[in-house]
Amino acid sequence: MPDIERLKELQSLPLDRKVGFTAARIAEWYNHYDGKVHVSFSGGKDSTVLLYIVRKLFPDVKAMFVDTGLEYPEIREFVRTFQNVDIIRPEKSFLQVIREYGYPVVSKEVAQAVYYARKTNEHAARMKLGLEPSHYNKRYSFQKWKYLADAPFPISHLCCQVMKKNPANQYQKKTGTFAIIGTMTEESLMRRTAWIKNGCNAFNSKHPHSNPLSFWTEQDVLRYIKTMQIPIASCYGEIVEDEGGRLHTTKCDRTGCMFCMFGIFHDKTPNRFQRMFYSHPKQWDYCIHRLGLGDVLDWLGIPYEPETVDMFPEF
C-alpha cells in the first residue's frame, strides 16, 4: 500500500525515471479498461504534458475539456487547437455557485472546514478551525483561519465540485470511459491523502481515475516542456531559468480558474488579480465588481490593484 515515504521516494527520482513510471501507470490504466479511457484536459501546462505523454503511447485517446467560463481566454483558444477533444459545460455558472454556496478562499481544505462549521455546526470542522477544543495536530488543523467563521460573506469549497467534477463524472458515466487526470500531490494535502489511499491509479474509487503525474513537481513539468519543446498556452509566456537553475514562466505561473481565490495568500507580488488588472481588464472588472470579489479581497486584506506603476507586468 502506498505511503508518504514511497511518495517522497518517487518525487526524488530523476525526471527520466518519472516519465517511465508515468508511462507504466498510463499503460496499466489503458489496458485495465481495454482502451476505454480519456484525458481530463484543462489546457494548463500540467494536463498538456499529460496529454502529450498519453498520446505518445496511445494516439487515439480522446480528451475532455470542461468549459466553465472561468478559464483564461488563451486557455480556451489553446484547447481548440487540439483534435479529438470533447468540450462540455457545467449546469451552473460561477455567479450561481457563489450565491448558492459561497466564495472559494484560502484553500479547498480551509473553505470546506469553514463551510461545514458555519452551515451545519459540524463538530469536526469546528475543531479543525480551533472553534472548539481539538485533538488535531498542527498539520491537520486550520486554527490560524478561524476568523473566517465570522466573515460577512459565504465561504465554500464546492465550486470545483459543481463546475468541474460533476460534469466530468457525468461525462465519464455517459461515455463509459475512465479519466486520466494531471493533478500532482505537491499541490494540496487532500491530493497527498488521496494518493496514500489509492496510489496513482484509483481503481476502487467511487469515481475511478488515474493520476499518473502525482509524484511529479512543477519543476518536473516545466523541465519536460522545455526539453521536449511542447507548445503551451500563451498566457504562460516563456519558460526561463534563473541563476539558481530553477525554471519559471514569464507570465502566469498557474492558470486554472481566473476568479478562484484558493492559494491567494501564497501569491507573489503582483498577485493574480493585480496581474489580471492589466492582462485581462474586462475579466478583472467583472470579477471584482460584478461577482463581488473586491469586497471579499478587501475584507481579507489582499490587494487587487497594482500598488505602483513599476508593478506593470509585461504582457
C-alpha positions as CSV (number, residue, x, y, z in Angstrom):
1,M,0.0,0.0,0.0
2,P,1.4,3.5,-0.9
3,D,2.7,5.6,2.0
4,I,4.2,9.0,2.4
5,E,7.8,7.6,2.3
6,R,7.1,5.9,-1.0
7,L,5.7,9.2,-2.3
8,K,8.8,11.1,-1.3
9,E,11.0,8.4,-2.9
10,L,9.1,8.8,-6.2
11,Q,9.3,12.6,-6.0
12,S,13.1,12.5,-5.6
13,L,13.6,10.4,-8.8
14,P,15.3,12.0,-11.8
15,L,12.8,13.1,-14.5
16,D,13.6,10.4,-17.0
17,R,12.7,7.8,-14.3
18,K,9.5,9.6,-13.5
19,V,8.5,9.6,-17.2
20,G,9.0,5.9,-17.3
21,F,6.9,5.3,-14.1
22,T,4.2,7.6,-15.5
23,A,4.1,5.8,-18.8
24,A,3.7,2.5,-17.0
25,R,0.8,3.7,-14.9
26,I,-0.9,5.1,-18.0
27,A,-0.5,1.7,-19.8
28,E,-1.8,-0.1,-16.8
29,W,-4.9,2.1,-16.8
30,Y,-5.4,1.9,-20.5
31,N,-5.1,-1.9,-20.6
32,H,-7.3,-2.4,-17.5
33,Y,-10.2,-0.7,-19.2
34,D,-9.4,-2.0,-22.7
35,G,-8.7,1.4,-24.0
36,K,-11.9,3.0,-22.7
37,V,-10.2,6.0,-21.2
38,H,-10.0,9.7,-21.7
39,V,-7.7,12.5,-20.6
40,S,-9.2,15.3,-18.5
41,F,-7.6,18.2,-20.3
42,S,-7.7,21.6,-18.7
43,G,-5.5,23.3,-21.2
44,G,-3.0,24.1,-18.4
45,K,0.7,23.1,-18.6
46,D,0.3,20.0,-16.4
47,S,-2.5,18.5,-18.4
48,T,-0.8,19.5,-21.6
49,V,2.2,17.4,-20.5
50,L,-0.2,14.6,-19.6
51,L,-2.0,14.6,-22.9
52,Y,1.4,14.7,-24.8
53,I,2.6,11.5,-22.9
54,V,-0.7,9.7,-23.2
55,R,-0.9,10.3,-27.0
56,K,2.7,9.3,-27.5
57,L,1.6,5.9,-26.1
58,F,-2.0,5.8,-27.4
59,P,-2.5,8.4,-30.1
60,D,-6.3,7.9,-30.4
61,V,-7.2,8.6,-26.8
62,K,-9.9,11.3,-26.5
63,A,-9.5,14.4,-24.4
64,M,-12.3,16.1,-22.4
65,F,-12.4,19.8,-21.6
66,V,-14.8,21.4,-19.1
67,D,-15.5,24.9,-20.3
68,T,-16.6,26.6,-17.1
69,G,-16.3,30.1,-18.5
70,L,-13.7,30.8,-15.8
71,E,-10.6,29.9,-17.9
72,Y,-8.2,32.4,-19.4
73,P,-9.3,33.2,-23.0
74,E,-5.9,32.0,-24.1
75,I,-6.5,28.6,-22.5
76,R,-9.8,28.1,-24.3
77,E,-8.2,29.1,-27.6
78,F,-5.3,26.7,-27.0
79,V,-7.6,23.8,-26.2
80,R,-9.4,24.3,-29.6
81,T,-6.1,23.7,-31.4
82,F,-6.2,20.1,-30.4
83,Q,-8.1,17.4,-32.2
84,N,-10.3,14.7,-30.7
85,V,-11.4,16.9,-27.7
86,D,-14.9,16.8,-26.3
87,I,-15.9,20.2,-24.8
88,I,-18.6,20.1,-22.1
89,R,-20.1,22.7,-19.8
90,P,-21.4,22.8,-16.2
91,E,-25.1,23.3,-15.4
92,K,-24.4,26.3,-13.1
93,S,-22.4,29.5,-13.6
94,F,-19.8,30.7,-11.1
95,L,-22.2,33.5,-10.1
96,Q,-24.9,30.9,-9.3
97,V,-22.4,28.9,-7.3
98,I,-21.1,31.7,-5.1
99,R,-24.6,32.9,-4.4
100,E,-25.8,29.4,-3.5
101,Y,-22.7,28.0,-1.7
102,G,-20.1,30.7,-1.2
103,Y,-16.7,32.0,-2.3
104,P,-13.6,29.8,-2.7
105,V,-11.0,31.4,-0.3
106,V,-7.6,30.3,1.1
107,S,-7.7,26.6,0.1
108,K,-10.2,23.8,-0.5
109,E,-9.5,22.2,2.9
110,V,-9.9,25.5,4.8
111,A,-13.0,26.5,2.8
112,Q,-14.6,23.1,3.5
113,A,-14.0,23.4,7.2
114,V,-15.5,26.9,7.3
115,Y,-18.5,25.9,5.2
116,Y,-19.4,23.0,7.5
117,A,-18.6,24.8,10.7
118,R,-21.0,27.6,9.7
119,K,-23.7,25.8,7.8
120,T,-24.1,22.6,9.9
121,N,-22.1,23.5,13.0
122,E,-20.2,20.2,12.4
123,H,-18.1,19.3,15.4
124,A,-15.1,18.1,13.3
125,A,-15.0,21.2,11.2
126,R,-15.2,23.4,14.3
127,M,-12.3,21.6,15.9
128,K,-10.2,21.9,12.8
129,L,-10.7,25.7,12.9
130,G,-10.0,25.8,16.6
131,L,-13.5,26.9,17.5
132,E,-13.8,24.0,19.9
133,P,-11.1,22.1,21.9
134,S,-9.2,20.0,19.3
135,H,-7.3,16.7,19.2
136,Y,-5.9,17.6,15.7
137,N,-2.2,18.2,15.5
138,K,-1.0,21.3,13.8
139,R,-0.5,19.6,10.5
140,Y,-4.2,18.9,10.2
141,S,-5.7,22.0,11.9
142,F,-6.5,25.4,10.5
143,Q,-6.6,27.5,13.6
144,K,-5.0,30.5,12.0
145,W,-8.1,30.7,9.8
146,K,-10.8,30.5,12.4
147,Y,-11.6,34.2,11.9
148,L,-13.1,33.2,8.6
149,A,-16.0,31.8,10.6
150,D,-17.1,35.4,11.2
151,A,-16.6,36.6,7.6
152,P,-19.5,38.7,6.2
153,F,-19.8,36.6,3.1
154,P,-20.4,32.9,2.5
155,I,-17.4,30.6,2.0
156,S,-17.4,27.2,0.3
157,H,-15.2,24.5,-1.2
158,L,-18.0,23.4,-3.6
159,C,-17.2,25.4,-6.7
160,C,-14.8,22.8,-8.2
161,Q,-17.3,20.0,-7.4
162,V,-20.2,21.8,-9.1
163,M,-18.4,23.3,-12.1
164,K,-15.8,20.7,-12.9
165,K,-16.2,17.4,-11.1
166,N,-19.9,16.9,-11.6
167,P,-19.8,17.5,-15.4
168,A,-16.7,15.3,-15.6
169,N,-18.4,12.5,-13.7
170,Q,-21.5,12.8,-15.9
171,Y,-19.2,12.6,-19.0
172,Q,-17.5,9.5,-17.6
173,K,-20.8,7.9,-17.0
174,K,-22.2,8.8,-20.4
175,T,-19.2,7.7,-22.4
176,G,-18.2,4.7,-20.3
177,T,-14.6,5.9,-20.4
178,F,-12.4,6.4,-17.3
179,A,-10.4,9.6,-16.7
180,I,-6.7,10.2,-16.7
181,I,-6.0,13.4,-14.7
182,G,-2.9,15.6,-14.5
183,T,-3.0,16.6,-10.8
184,M,0.1,16.4,-8.5
185,T,0.3,15.6,-4.8
186,E,2.5,18.6,-4.1
187,E,-0.5,20.9,-4.7
188,S,-2.5,20.1,-1.6
189,L,-2.9,18.0,1.5
190,M,-6.1,16.4,0.0
191,R,-4.2,15.2,-3.0
192,R,-1.4,13.7,-0.9
193,T,-4.0,11.9,1.3
194,A,-5.8,10.6,-1.8
195,W,-2.5,9.2,-3.2
196,I,-1.7,7.5,0.0
197,K,-5.1,5.8,-0.1
198,N,-5.2,4.9,-3.8
199,G,-1.8,5.4,-5.4
200,C,-1.7,6.7,-8.9
201,N,-4.5,4.5,-10.3
202,A,-7.6,4.7,-8.1
203,F,-9.3,1.6,-9.5
204,N,-11.5,1.2,-6.4
205,S,-12.6,4.8,-6.0
206,K,-16.2,5.8,-6.3
207,H,-15.2,7.6,-9.5
208,P,-12.2,5.6,-10.7
209,H,-9.4,7.8,-12.1
210,S,-5.7,7.8,-12.9
211,N,-3.3,10.4,-11.6
212,P,0.0,9.3,-13.4
213,L,1.7,12.6,-12.7
214,S,1.0,12.5,-9.0
215,F,4.7,12.3,-7.9
216,W,5.9,15.0,-10.3
217,T,6.7,18.5,-9.2
218,E,6.1,21.8,-11.0
219,Q,9.8,21.9,-11.8
220,D,9.5,18.5,-13.5
221,V,6.6,19.7,-15.7
222,L,8.5,22.9,-16.7
223,R,11.7,20.9,-17.4
224,Y,9.8,18.3,-19.5
225,I,8.0,21.1,-21.6
226,K,11.3,22.8,-22.2
227,T,13.2,19.6,-23.0
228,M,10.5,18.2,-25.3
229,Q,9.6,21.7,-26.8
230,I,5.9,21.2,-26.1
231,P,3.7,24.2,-27.0
232,I,1.7,25.6,-24.1
233,A,-0.9,28.3,-23.8
234,S,0.3,31.8,-24.5
235,C,-0.8,33.1,-21.1
236,Y,2.2,31.4,-19.5
237,G,4.6,33.4,-21.6
238,E,8.1,31.8,-21.9
239,I,9.8,29.3,-19.6
240,V,13.1,30.7,-18.4
241,E,15.8,29.6,-15.9
242,D,17.0,31.7,-13.0
243,E,20.5,31.9,-11.7
244,G,19.8,29.1,-9.2
245,G,18.7,26.7,-12.0
246,R,15.0,26.9,-11.2
247,L,12.5,27.3,-14.1
248,H,9.6,29.6,-14.1
249,T,7.2,31.2,-16.6
250,T,7.4,34.8,-17.5
251,K,3.6,35.4,-17.3
252,C,1.1,33.3,-15.4
253,D,2.6,30.6,-13.2
254,R,-0.8,28.8,-12.7
255,T,-3.9,29.2,-14.8
256,G,-6.9,27.2,-13.5
257,C,-9.9,29.3,-12.9
258,M,-9.3,33.0,-13.3
259,F,-11.6,34.1,-10.4
260,C,-10.5,31.4,-7.8
261,M,-9.0,32.7,-4.6
262,F,-7.6,29.4,-3.4
263,G,-3.9,29.9,-2.7
264,I,-4.1,33.7,-3.0
265,F,-2.1,34.2,0.3
266,H,0.8,32.4,-1.3
267,D,0.9,34.6,-4.4
268,K,4.0,36.7,-5.0
269,T,3.6,40.4,-5.8
270,P,2.0,41.2,-8.1
271,N,-0.7,38.6,-7.3
272,R,-3.1,37.0,-9.8
273,F,-5.7,39.8,-9.5
274,Q,-3.1,42.6,-9.8
275,R,-1.7,40.9,-12.9
276,M,-5.3,40.4,-14.3
277,F,-5.8,44.2,-13.9
278,Y,-3.5,44.7,-16.9
279,S,-3.6,41.4,-18.7
280,H,-7.4,40.9,-18.8
281,P,-9.1,44.1,-17.7
282,K,-12.6,43.1,-18.8
283,Q,-12.4,39.9,-16.7
284,W,-10.9,41.8,-13.8
285,D,-13.7,44.3,-13.8
286,Y,-16.3,41.6,-14.0
287,C,-15.0,39.5,-11.1
288,I,-14.0,42.4,-8.8
289,H,-17.3,44.4,-9.2
290,R,-20.0,42.1,-10.6
291,L,-19.1,39.0,-8.7
292,G,-18.1,40.9,-5.5
293,L,-14.6,39.6,-5.3
294,G,-13.4,43.1,-4.5
295,D,-15.4,43.1,-1.2
296,V,-14.0,39.7,-0.3
297,L,-10.4,40.6,-1.0
298,D,-10.8,43.9,0.9
299,W,-12.0,42.0,3.9
300,L,-9.1,39.6,3.6
301,G,-6.6,42.4,3.2
302,I,-5.5,41.3,-0.2
303,P,-4.7,44.0,-2.8
304,Y,-6.2,43.6,-6.3
305,E,-5.0,46.7,-8.0
306,P,-1.3,47.4,-8.7
307,E,0.2,49.5,-6.0
308,T,2.8,51.3,-8.2
309,V,3.4,51.8,-11.9
310,D,6.5,49.6,-11.5
311,M,4.2,46.6,-11.0
312,F,3.2,46.7,-14.6
313,P,3.8,43.1,-15.8
314,E,4.9,42.5,-19.4
315,F,2.0,41.1,-21.4
